[in-house]
Amino acid sequence: MTDMETMAKEADVIICGYAVSRCSFGFRVINLHDPGSCSVFREDGCLIETNMNDVELSVAREYFQKALKYMED
């Protein structure tokens, strides 16, 4: 089982149970309520990889886009 506390601590931003963090490919979005459910996006919002269904992916993309303003350097 994945350690949700570690994922939460390593996240740059958490919005409504979704942890958003930088990764080597862009940004990783993980559903902390279902840690096996994640997506990877480029900074422009283009999806690289996911195992989320369409509804959850739509939610994750929205939270990712909102999180970007808090992650600016």
C-alpha positions in Angstrom: 0.0 0.0 0.0 1.2 3.5 -0.8 2.0 5.9 2.1 -0.5 8.7 1.7 1.2 10.8 4.4 4.5 10.7 2.5 2.7 11.7 -0.8 0.9 14.5 1.0 4.2 15.8 2.5 6.0 15.7 -0.8 3.2 17.5 -2.7 3.6 21.1 -3.8 -0.1 21.8 -3.5 -3.1 19.8 -2.2 -6.6 20.7 -3.5 -9.7 18.8 -2.4 -7.7 15.6 -1.7 -5.6 15.7 -4.9 -1.9 16.1 -4.4 -0.1 18.0 -7.2 3.7 17.9 -7.4 6.5 18.4 -9.9 8.1 15.4 -11.5 10.6 14.8 -14.2 7.9 14.7 -16.9 6.0 17.7 -15.7 3.4 17.4 -12.9 1.9 14.4 -11.2 -1.6 14.6 -9.8 -2.6 11.9 -7.2 -6.0 11.2 -5.7 -5.1 10.9 -2.0 -8.4 9.0 -1.4 -7.3 6.4 -4.0 -3.5 6.6 -4.2 -3.4 4.2 -7.1 -5.3 6.8 -9.2 -2.9 9.3 -10.8 -2.2 11.4 -13.9 0.9 13.1 -15.3 0.5 16.4 -17.2 2.9 18.7 -19.0 2.8 22.3 -17.8 0.7 23.3 -20.8 -2.0 20.9 -19.5 -1.4 18.2 -22.1 -2.0 14.7 -20.6 1.0 12.4 -20.7 -0.3 9.4 -18.9 -3.2 8.4 -16.6 -5.1 5.5 -15.1 -8.1 7.6 -14.1 -11.5 7.3 -15.7 -12.8 10.2 -17.8 -14.8 11.8 -14.9 -11.9 11.7 -12.4 -9.5 12.9 -15.0 -11.6 15.9 -15.7 -11.6 16.7 -12.0 -7.8 16.1 -11.7 -7.1 18.4 -14.7 -9.2 21.2 -13.2 -7.4 21.0 -9.9 -4.0 20.8 -11.7 -4.8 24.0 -13.6 -5.8 25.7 -10.3 -2.7 24.5 -8.5 -0.3 26.0 -11.1 -0.9 29.5 -9.9 0.4 28.5 -6.4 3.4 26.6 -7.8 4.9 29.6 -9.8 8.5 30.3 -9.1 
